[in-house]
Amino acid sequence: MAIVTTDHQVPHTSTVPANAGDPVKLFVRERRDTSDSGPRTPVLMLHGRSVPVLAGCDLQHESYSWAEALAKAGYDVFMMDLQGSGRSPRPTMDDPHNVNPAQQALLTPRPPGFVPGPPTYPFQLTNSNSDRDELNTVVEFIRAECQVDKVAFIGWSAAAFTMGPYAVKNPGKVSSLFLLAPIFPPLGTSNPPATLPLPGFPMFVGGKTGFDQGWAAEAPCEGQRAPGIVDVAWNAIMDNDPIGSTWGPLTGLNRIRNFVRWGWNNTTAAQGGVLGGDVPVLMVYGEYDRQVNTSPPNPNPELNFSVPALYDAVAGSHKLMVKLACAGHSVVWEMQHKNVHNLSKHWLKHLKVDGKTNGVFDMDTDGNLSPVP
């Protein structure tokens, strides 16, 4: 078995307002077993809001690479960064003045001589339309590359905002949907703002201390986080951010794009019966994930999230939901990561969980499934 890694630069005409109309190249990494002469069965993996796709899905440390596990199982695995994240273009984001003004004090002592001030680009950066346009460009690239009609989707966290609505609109291009820790606001807005770009700022930043503390709050189980894994994961994020890694403290800052979203809610998830119909859906989340299930409910419907609500909203019957014991939002780097890999491999091959195409399950840390009444 020879797992080969190929990094692609996929041409795209940007629809991000900051560089609209410009030719850009989207970063896509491919990992596959080139010794397998059979048909190429493609899987596309997409990152969430704050973690570049390689740090989340292809962490080169022990057994943590999800993409490698799928490639070894015979899948042609593609991973993409949207603009504003990872190794794809980050328009306006090299200017530290475009950091959230409330966070600019974090940019000390680096870059040297930085003086906080108003954004030079006073708008939010990307939006639902531009994200879905980029996803479509990469889907078309994969379809041509592998000579297939459909691509299987795997999305982590806020990837649901892009992959969910795209699958609803393009069932002829999507074979299945695996959503890990999906962010879903059941009563979120359906329509874009009257004008784009929306006033604001292009990016937030996050530091290693906050990264560690936020993760620790969701990791109460003994052994849930392996010794040293915080350093490994943070270093992987920094490896994909050559500018942010030179800002703030010596550990660097993670630049997180500020995006405007709409069109992912109860109405979208039920539309046409596509999800759970032409596009089977499996949603997986950790029992301690505080980001995907808002408790108590947030009075702002845009910030009130629920995975069970997504399961209920999907109108088709081919839908499953699995809750992972001793897991948080960062489950890709936790002790349950191998079970996530195995669950996704089983799903991609059979489109079933425990032999079923419908239902709600719990999974313990040994990978055992039990149906929830």
ZIMORA-V532427 format. One line per field, one symbol per residue. ss: DSSP state (H for helix, E for strand, L for the rest). psi: psi as a letter, one per 40 degrees, with the letter a starting at -180 (. if undefined). A space follows every 10 residues. Layout:
ss=???
psi=???
This chain:
ss=LLEEEEEEEE EEELLLHHHL LLEEEEEEEE EEELLLLLLL LEEEEELLLL LLHHHHHLLL LLLLLHHHHH HHLLLEEEEE LLLLLLLLLL LLLLLHHHEL HHHHHHLLLL LLLLLLLLLL LLELLEEHHH HHHHHHHHHH HHHHHHLLLL EEEEEELLHH HHHHHHHHHL LLLEEEEEEE LLLLLLLLLL LLLLLLLLEL LLEEEEEHHH HHHHHHLLLL LLLLLLLLHH HHHHHHHHHL LLLHHHLLLL LLEEEEELEE LLLLLHHHHH HHHLELLLEE EEEEEELLLL LLLLLLLLLL HHHLLLHHHH HHHLLLLLEE EEEELLLLLL HHHLLLHHHH HHHHHHHHHH LLELLELEEE EEELLLLLEE ELL
psi=hghhhhhigh iihiehddfh eihihhhhhh hiheeheaih hihhhiiade hiddddefhg hbeehddddd ddeeihhihi hiieibeiig heeeheeeih deedeeghei ihehhiiihd gfiiciiddd dddddddddd dddddefidi hhhhihbedd ddddddddef deehdihhhh fhhhhdfiid iiidiiihib idiiiiiddd ddddddeege ihedhihedd ddddddddde gdddeeiaid eiihhhihih iifgadddde hefdhebdgi hhhhiidehe ddhhhihheh deehihdddd dddhdiegii hhhhifiadf deeieedddd ddddddddde fihfeiehih iihieeehih ih.
